[in-house]
Amino acid sequence: MTVETLGRESSWEGVHAVVGGLGVSGFAAADTLQHLGASVIALDDGDDDGLREKATLLEILGVDVRLGPGSTASLPDGIDLVVTSPGWGPSTPLLLEAAGRGVPVWGEVELAWRLRGEGAAPWLAVTGTNGKTTTVQMLEAILRAEGLNALAVGNVGTPVLEAVMNPEPFDVLAVELSSYQLHWSSSISAQASAVLNVAPDHLDWHGGLDAYTADKGRIYHNTQLACVYNVQDPETERLVEEADVIEGCRAIGFTLGIPAPGMIGLVDDAIADRAFIAGRLSSAAELGTIHDLAPVEGETPAPHNVANALAAAALARAHGVTPRAVRDGLRSFRPDAHRIAEVARTDGVRWVDDSKATNTHAAQASLQSFEHVVWVAGGLAKGASFDDLVIATRDRLRAAVLIGRDRDLIAQALARHAPDVPVVEVDTGETDPMDRVVEVAASLAREGDTVLLAPGAASMDQFRNYGARGDSFAAAVQRLRDKS
């Protein structure tokens, strides 16, 4: 017997497993493996209150938990399986040691797929550099509008494993998958899958753009019915062409232009389906309009959010959802915080929080949603270059206010490609920079401008996460309003 042959109904007694990392997915993996009868060791180099609380719960269940520096330095003897944190890169010593010993390394998502029971909910899977969370949440809203018991899971919050092991089975799962999670997955066979876009991100983790792109493309492997790609991003179509899929699987494009047969796109303001109707060669089915997405009545939604909606509609239609459910689901959808969220309007200036724009591709999409922008940017660049972003958006930039460890990379790109754009770097040391950022931005903005927090970088050099960064920005804007 090998772990490769084990499933939900198997006996895992005698299996010795290591779970690397006690984040949300690691906790779920350790809990599940112990429940199945495996002997589990959970390792994490951290040792804070949150980890100790998780450790206490797992130890009560019988898991051997080892916390603190050095805990993940080497692989214990006699291990049959390693379930790794999605944040652990391929060069992590413990994982290299596992590979050298021939020990299988799975992610929590791979474990979840293998533990699906008979008649389990199909997966509608989504990846991409940007837009994943919004798309799976739109997809969940559409599926629920059809009356299905659906849940958005994966990188979006609820671990896939938790949903798969839920005593009350779901009808269908909308599964957000990061490049990290896909790297450690090999046997997933989604009913329909989508790569929304591909742009440089997490290059330090993957070792380069080619490896990052290849991991994104793994989502198409063994797809059953529909591989959904972005017509405006030829790389996504190339990944479909190279994928080894189930016989009969179709390539379905989504486009902001008029759709050809086999695509979902726009005809004027209407969302038009020419992929999932019998007469697609000569006609289309209307699934709603872009105004079903408008965050404020009378405003046109940002193009990248329209693209997300088209992808969600394509995945839902692949599952058999009706046009009415697509429309009703998009109308009911409300985006999470920190995604192009208007914070305030002061003296004719609009203040917008898009702290979720943690890479250059997302920041570019955000900047292109507004005509005149005072851009608040910076943080941890993760190996990215800002030259293409600045070239694409320089005509929109009124000024730039830069923060964070890698702000000089943005300053240099602006100097090269937009030398006339005023740049102010805010360095407050270890303290929160946002009061100073907002003060400077207000002095640079003119009536009709948008002050946009779209950092193009990760937040952890100065903030707990992108949400804390956005909250700090919003609070600083409110303090500015209170003073005026």
Secondary structure, DSSP 4 states (H G I P E B T S, - for coil): --GGG--TTS--TT-EEEEE--SHHHHHHHHHHHHHT-EEEEEES--SHHHHHHHHHHHHHT-EEEESTTTTSSPPTT--EEEE-TTS-TT-HHHHHHHHHT--EEEHHHHHHHT--TTPPPEEEEE-SS-HHHHHHHHHHHHHHTT--EEEEETTSS-HHHHHT-SS--SEEEEE--HHHHHT------SEEEE----S-SHHHHSSHHHHHHHHHGGGTT-SSEEEEETT-HHHHHHHHH----TT-EEEEE-SSPPPTTEEEEETTEEEESSSSTTTTT--EEEEEGGGS-SSTTPPPPHHHHHHHHHHHHHHHHTT--HHHHHHHHHH--PPTTSSEEEEEETTEEEEE-TT--SHHHHHHHHTT-SSEEEEE-SB-TT---HHHHHHHGGGEEEEEE-STTHHHHHHHHHHH-TTS-EEE---TTS--HHHHHHHHHHH--TT-EEEE--SSB-TTTSSSHHHHHHHHHHHHHHHHHH-
